[in-house]
Amino acid sequence: MTLFFLLIVISLLLLAIGMPVAYVLGATAAIILVGRGDITLDLIGAQILQGVNSFVLLAIRFFVLAGNLMNEGRITKRLVRLANQAIGWAPGGPAQVAVGTNVIMAGMSGSDVADVQATGSILIPALKKQGYPAGYAAGVIAGAGSMSVSQMDGPAAKSTPSWNYKV
């Protein structure tokens, strides 16, 4: 009970002095671990650097780069025009165009991050201009961007029960 109370007090104190929430979480955990004697400060730093040293985190940067390249090459605008011609006339057309564009992008890139980055930078301002609230526009893009078809190979493909793979 006292450890829980200490966590709350430290967190509220750090938030009160204006520290961002992400740093509050890390600092509170570090203070408690060092205070209890479970771990040393140099080990905390080593663990943080080890966690950041990951190919997955490097891939995210390249997916964002891919989204930027698609925007600069005007691929995204062309896809928006195609989706607008196909389904833009329907009720809720601008939001459906956003979903349709993300469906096409999902087939091209295979990355949720690249889809959201590429289409969000164009479609969120367009949806806001059409009168949609900013939160709704962001929600449409985030939800539509999660439709990406990931490439499953090896054990992950064999262990997926809902798909009928014959391996």
DRENBABA-268461 format. One line per field, with one value per residue: y, x, z of N, C-alpha, C in turn; residue number from 1. Coordinates in steps of 0.1 Angstrom, whole numbers, padded with zeros to 4 digits. Layout:
N
n_north (Y; ...)
n_east (X; ...)
n_up (Z; ...)
ca_north (Y; ...)
ca_east (X; ...)
ca_up (Z; ...)
c_north (Y; ...)
c_east (X; ...)
c_up (Z; ...)
pami (NUM; ...)
***
This chain:
167
n_north (-0012; 0012; 0015; 0019; 0043; 0059; 0058; 0072; 0097; 0106; 0106; 0125; 0148; 0152; 0156; 0180; 0198; 0202; 0182; 0161; 0135; 0110; 0111; 0113; 0087; 0071; 0083; 0080; 0052; 0047; 0061; 0047; 0021; 0026; 0037; 0015; -0001; -0021; -0019; -0003; 0031; 0032; 0007; 0011; 0031; 0015; -0004; 0012; 0021; -0003; -0011; 0008; 0002; -0013; -0032; -0031; -0005; 0010; 0003; 0015; 0042; 0041; 0034; 0056; 0074; 0062; 0068; 0096; 0098; 0089; 0109; 0131; 0122; 0125; 0103; 0096; 0117; 0110; 0085; 0093; 0108; 0087; 0071; 0090; 0093; 0067; 0062; 0086; 0099; 0088; 0088; 0104; 0107; 0119; 0108; 0081; 0081; 0084; 0060; 0042; 0051; 0043; 0016; 0009; 0018; 0001; -0023; -0016; -0008; -0023; -0016; -0003; 0021; 0036; 0039; 0055; 0077; 0086; 0090; 0104; 0130; 0143; 0138; 0143; 0172; 0177; 0165; 0180; 0204; 0199; 0199; 0180; 0171; 0175; 0154; 0133; 0130; 0123; 0098; 0084; 0081; 0067; 0044; 0034; 0031; 0009; -0014; -0027; -0054; -0076; -0092; -0125; -0150; -0181; -0194; -0178; -0177; -0204; -0207; -0194; -0196; -0188; -0186; -0206; -0220; -0242; -0258)
n_east (0008; 0020; 0039; 0023; 0010; 0033; 0040; 0019; 0021; 0046; 0042; 0021; 0034; 0055; 0039; 0027; 0047; 0050; 0060; 0061; 0037; 0047; 0074; 0070; 0060; 0083; 0103; 0091; 0090; 0118; 0127; 0115; 0125; 0153; 0152; 0143; 0164; 0166; 0178; 0204; 0213; 0229; 0223; 0196; 0198; 0212; 0193; 0173; 0186; 0191; 0165; 0157; 0174; 0166; 0155; 0129; 0120; 0135; 0124; 0099; 0106; 0114; 0090; 0075; 0090; 0084; 0057; 0060; 0074; 0054; 0035; 0050; 0055; 0030; 0013; -0006; -0025; -0035; -0047; -0066; -0082; -0091; -0106; -0125; -0139; -0150; -0165; -0172; -0196; -0215; -0236; -0220; -0197; -0169; -0157; -0159; -0144; -0119; -0116; -0117; -0094; -0075; -0078; -0069; -0042; -0034; -0031; -0010; 0012; 0013; 0018; 0006; 0014; 0026; 0004; -0014; 0002; 0006; -0019; -0033; -0021; -0031; -0059; -0070; -0070; -0087; -0111; -0117; -0121; -0144; -0162; -0162; -0156; -0123; -0114; -0131; -0123; -0096; -0100; -0113; -0093; -0073; -0087; -0093; -0067; -0058; -0063; -0044; -0028; -0009; 0023; 0025; 0045; 0062; 0063; 0042; 0022; 0015; 0004; -0020; -0052; -0077; -0074; -0073; -0048; -0028; -0001)
n_up (0000; 0008; -0012; -0035; -0028; -0027; -0055; -0066; -0054; -0062; -0090; -0093; -0083; -0101; -0124; -0116; -0117; -0144; -0161; -0190; -0196; -0205; -0197; -0170; -0163; -0169; -0152; -0127; -0124; -0125; -0102; -0081; -0085; -0082; -0056; -0041; -0043; -0061; -0086; -0105; -0115; -0139; -0151; -0157; -0177; -0196; -0202; -0214; -0237; -0250; -0255; -0274; -0295; -0321; -0349; -0357; -0348; -0365; -0390; -0388; -0392; -0419; -0431; -0427; -0442; -0467; -0469; -0471; -0495; -0512; -0510; -0520; -0546; -0556; -0556; -0537; -0539; -0564; -0559; -0541; -0558; -0575; -0557; -0550; -0574; -0576; -0552; -0540; -0544; -0527; -0497; -0470; -0483; -0484; -0461; -0468; -0491; -0479; -0465; -0487; -0501; -0483; -0483; -0509; -0506; -0486; -0499; -0515; -0499; -0475; -0449; -0420; -0407; -0428; -0445; -0429; -0425; -0451; -0463; -0443; -0441; -0462; -0464; -0438; -0435; -0457; -0450; -0427; -0439; -0452; -0432; -0412; -0378; -0363; -0346; -0355; -0382; -0378; -0366; -0386; -0405; -0389; -0383; -0408; -0418; -0404; -0418; -0432; -0449; -0435; -0441; -0436; -0425; -0421; -0387; -0377; -0396; -0397; -0372; -0371; -0363; -0375; -0402; -0431; -0438; -0458; -0451)
ca_north (0000; 0024; 0017; 0024; 0057; 0066; 0060; 0082; 0110; 0110; 0109; 0138; 0158; 0154; 0162; 0193; 0207; 0203; 0172; 0154; 0122; 0099; 0112; 0110; 0073; 0066; 0088; 0074; 0039; 0048; 0066; 0036; 0010; 0029; 0038; 0002; -0008; -0033; -0017; 0009; 0040; 0028; -0004; 0017; 0037; 0005; -0010; 0021; 0021; -0016; -0011; 0016; -0004; -0023; -0030; -0027; 0009; 0015; 0001; 0025; 0054; 0039; 0034; 0071; 0079; 0057; 0077; 0110; 0097; 0087; 0122; 0140; 0118; 0127; 0090; 0097; 0125; 0103; 0075; 0100; 0111; 0075; 0067; 0099; 0089; 0054; 0062; 0099; 0103; 0082; 0096; 0103; 0105; 0122; 0098; 0068; 0082; 0082; 0046; 0036; 0053; 0035; 0002; 0008; 0020; -0011; -0033; -0012; -0007; -0034; -0010; 0006; 0034; 0043; 0043; 0066; 0089; 0091; 0095; 0114; 0143; 0149; 0136; 0150; 0186; 0177; 0162; 0191; 0215; 0195; 0201; 0170; 0174; 0170; 0140; 0123; 0129; 0115; 0085; 0077; 0077; 0057; 0031; 0029; 0027; -0004; -0025; -0032; -0068; -0078; -0104; -0135; -0161; -0190; -0199; -0169; -0181; -0217; -0208; -0185; -0206; -0184; -0187; -0220; -0222; -0255; -0256)
ca_east (0000; 0028; 0045; 0013; 0009; 0045; 0039; 0009; 0026; 0057; 0036; 0014; 0044; 0061; 0029; 0024; 0058; 0049; 0067; 0052; 0033; 0056; 0086; 0066; 0060; 0097; 0110; 0085; 0095; 0132; 0129; 0111; 0135; 0166; 0150; 0142; 0177; 0165; 0185; 0212; 0210; 0236; 0215; 0184; 0203; 0216; 0181; 0167; 0193; 0188; 0151; 0156; 0182; 0157; 0152; 0115; 0119; 0141; 0114; 0089; 0111; 0113; 0076; 0071; 0097; 0077; 0045; 0064; 0077; 0041; 0029; 0058; 0053; 0016; 0006; -0017; -0036; -0042; -0055; -0078; -0091; -0097; -0116; -0136; -0147; -0156; -0174; -0174; -0210; -0224; -0237; -0207; -0187; -0155; -0152; -0158; -0132; -0107; -0115; -0114; -0080; -0067; -0079; -0059; -0029; -0031; -0027; 0003; 0024; 0014; 0022; -0004; 0021; 0028; -0009; -0019; 0010; 0005; -0033; -0037; -0016; -0039; -0073; -0075; -0074; -0098; -0123; -0120; -0126; -0158; -0171; -0161; -0147; -0110; -0113; -0137; -0114; -0084; -0105; -0116; -0080; -0067; -0094; -0091; -0053; -0055; -0068; -0033; -0026; 0005; 0028; 0027; 0054; 0067; 0054; 0030; 0012; 0011; -0003; -0031; -0063; -0088; -0071; -0072; -0036; -0024; 0013)
ca_up (0000; 0008; -0025; -0044; -0024; -0032; -0069; -0069; -0050; -0072; -0103; -0092; -0081; -0114; -0133; -0112; -0121; -0158; -0169; -0199; -0190; -0209; -0189; -0156; -0162; -0168; -0140; -0115; -0123; -0122; -0088; -0073; -0086; -0075; -0042; -0034; -0044; -0071; -0099; -0104; -0126; -0151; -0156; -0163; -0190; -0206; -0207; -0223; -0250; -0256; -0260; -0286; -0305; -0326; -0363; -0358; -0347; -0378; -0400; -0387; -0399; -0433; -0436; -0427; -0454; -0479; -0470; -0476; -0509; -0520; -0511; -0529; -0560; -0559; -0557; -0528; -0545; -0575; -0553; -0536; -0570; -0580; -0547; -0551; -0586; -0573; -0541; -0534; -0546; -0517; -0485; -0462; -0494; -0481; -0452; -0475; -0499; -0470; -0463; -0500; -0504; -0474; -0488; -0520; -0500; -0478; -0509; -0521; -0490; -0465; -0437; -0414; -0405; -0441; -0450; -0421; -0427; -0465; -0465; -0432; -0443; -0473; -0462; -0426; -0438; -0466; -0442; -0418; -0448; -0456; -0421; -0402; -0367; -0364; -0340; -0364; -0393; -0374; -0363; -0398; -0410; -0381; -0384; -0422; -0419; -0398; -0427; -0440; -0449; -0432; -0447; -0425; -0430; -0411; -0376; -0375; -0406; -0393; -0359; -0371; -0365; -0383; -0417; -0435; -0446; -0460; -0452)
c_north (0013; 0026; 0023; 0039; 0065; 0068; 0071; 0096; 0115; 0114; 0123; 0150; 0162; 0161; 0177; 0203; 0209; 0193; 0164; 0140; 0110; 0099; 0109; 0095; 0067; 0070; 0082; 0060; 0038; 0051; 0054; 0025; 0013; 0031; 0025; -0006; -0020; -0031; -0004; 0018; 0037; 0016; 0001; 0023; 0026; -0002; -0001; 0021; 0008; -0017; -0003; 0010; -0016; -0021; -0027; -0012; 0016; 0014; 0011; 0038; 0053; 0038; 0048; 0077; 0074; 0065; 0091; 0109; 0096; 0101; 0131; 0135; 0119; 0114; 0091; 0105; 0118; 0092; 0081; 0103; 0099; 0071; 0077; 0097; 0077; 0056; 0075; 0104; 0098; 0091; 0094; 0102; 0108; 0112; 0084; 0069; 0080; 0067; 0039; 0039; 0045; 0020; 0000; 0009; 0007; -0022; -0029; -0013; -0018; -0029; 0000; 0020; 0042; 0047; 0055; 0078; 0095; 0097; 0106; 0128; 0150; 0149; 0142; 0164; 0187; 0174; 0173; 0203; 0212; 0196; 0190; 0175; 0168; 0156; 0129; 0120; 0120; 0100; 0077; 0072; 0066; 0044; 0025; 0024; 0014; -0016; -0031; -0047; -0071; -0091; -0114; -0146; -0169; -0194; -0191; -0174; -0195; -0217; -0199; -0194; -0201; -0185; -0202; -0222; -0237; -0255; -0269)
c_east (0009; 0035; 0035; 0011; 0021; 0045; 0030; 0014; 0037; 0051; 0029; 0023; 0051; 0052; 0027; 0035; 0059; 0056; 0057; 0049; 0042; 0069; 0082; 0066; 0074; 0104; 0104; 0090; 0110; 0135; 0125; 0121; 0148; 0164; 0149; 0155; 0177; 0174; 0193; 0209; 0216; 0229; 0202; 0187; 0206; 0203; 0173; 0173; 0191; 0174; 0149; 0164; 0175; 0155; 0138; 0113; 0125; 0132; 0103; 0093; 0110; 0099; 0071; 0077; 0089; 0064; 0048; 0067; 0064; 0034; 0037; 0056; 0038; 0008; -0007; -0028; -0043; -0051; -0068; -0088; -0098; -0108; -0128; -0145; -0155; -0167; -0177; -0188; -0219; -0225; -0225; -0196; -0172; -0149; -0150; -0146; -0119; -0105; -0111; -0099; -0071; -0067; -0069; -0045; -0025; -0026; -0013; 0014; 0025; 0017; 0011; 0002; 0022; 0014; -0015; -0011; 0007; -0009; -0037; -0033; -0024; -0054; -0078; -0079; -0086; -0111; -0127; -0126; -0141; -0168; -0170; -0152; -0133; -0108; -0120; -0129; -0102; -0089; -0108; -0103; -0073; -0074; -0092; -0076; -0049; -0059; -0057; -0032; -0012; 0010; 0032; 0035; 0059; 0058; 0042; 0019; 0006; 0002; -0016; -0043; -0074; -0086; -0068; -0060; -0033; -0009; 0020)
c_up (0000; -0005; -0035; -0041; -0029; -0047; -0073; -0066; -0059; -0085; -0103; -0091; -0094; -0124; -0129; -0116; -0137; -0166; -0177; -0193; -0193; -0200; -0174; -0154; -0160; -0156; -0128; -0113; -0119; -0107; -0079; -0073; -0079; -0060; -0034; -0034; -0053; -0083; -0097; -0116; -0139; -0158; -0163; -0177; -0200; -0211; -0216; -0237; -0257; -0262; -0273; -0298; -0312; -0341; -0366; -0358; -0360; -0389; -0400; -0394; -0414; -0439; -0436; -0439; -0467; -0480; -0475; -0491; -0518; -0521; -0520; -0544; -0564; -0561; -0549; -0533; -0557; -0570; -0547; -0547; -0575; -0570; -0548; -0563; -0583; -0563; -0535; -0535; -0535; -0505; -0476; -0471; -0490; -0471; -0459; -0485; -0491; -0468; -0476; -0504; -0495; -0478; -0500; -0515; -0493; -0488; -0515; -0511; -0480; -0451; -0432; -0412; -0418; -0446; -0443; -0424; -0441; -0467; -0455; -0435; -0454; -0469; -0449; -0428; -0447; -0459; -0433; -0427; -0452; -0444; -0410; -0391; -0368; -0358; -0348; -0376; -0390; -0371; -0375; -0404; -0402; -0382; -0398; -0424; -0413; -0406; -0435; -0438; -0447; -0438; -0436; -0431; -0418; -0400; -0374; -0384; -0402; -0381; -0359; -0373; -0374; -0398; -0420; -0444; -0447; -0462; -0453)
pami (1; 2; 3; 4; 5; 6; 7; 8; 9; 10; 11; 12; 13; 14; 15; 16; 17; 18; 19; 20; 21; 22; 23; 24; 25; 26; 27; 28; 29; 30; 31; 32; 33; 34; 35; 36; 37; 38; 39; 40; 41; 42; 43; 44; 45; 46; 47; 48; 49; 50; 51; 52; 53; 54; 55; 56; 57; 58; 59; 60; 61; 62; 63; 64; 65; 66; 67; 68; 69; 70; 71; 72; 73; 74; 75; 76; 77; 78; 79; 80; 81; 82; 83; 84; 85; 86; 87; 88; 89; 90; 91; 92; 93; 94; 95; 96; 97; 98; 99; 100; 101; 102; 103; 104; 105; 106; 107; 108; 109; 110; 111; 112; 113; 114; 115; 116; 117; 118; 119; 120; 121; 122; 123; 124; 125; 126; 127; 128; 129; 130; 131; 132; 133; 134; 135; 136; 137; 138; 139; 140; 141; 142; 143; 144; 145; 146; 147; 148; 149; 150; 151; 152; 153; 154; 155; 156; 157; 158; 159; 160; 161; 162; 163; 164; 165; 166; 167)
***
